Amino acid sequence: MEQMETVLSRLSEIESAAVSLEEKAIEQKKEIAAKYKEKTKAFDAEMDSQTEEKLKTLNAKLKAEAENELLKMRLETERELGAIEQEYRQNHEKLAEGIFRRMIGE
């Protein structure tokens, strides 16, 4: 009987040790999961920051390109208007006379 109690006592100790190991494993698993979650969160924040910075840079570049293109268009329009005005100043009498002749049917 004493041997049976010794065996049962030993089994109880083994079970307690196994439960303790299992609890430690669960706790370690939680710690690892928490660290992984923190690292994932930090990584996501870094990626968001980098993406936002790249978007700002790209938007600034696109804005500068658009402004440059608009300036080119404005200069070209002004040049064309200047050429039209010069043509008119030089030839307005001929143009008016041509219009007048068409109106009267000559």
Secondary structure as GFF3:
##gff-version 3
##sequence-region A 1 106
A	DSSP	alpha_helix	2	104	.	.	.	ID=ss1
###
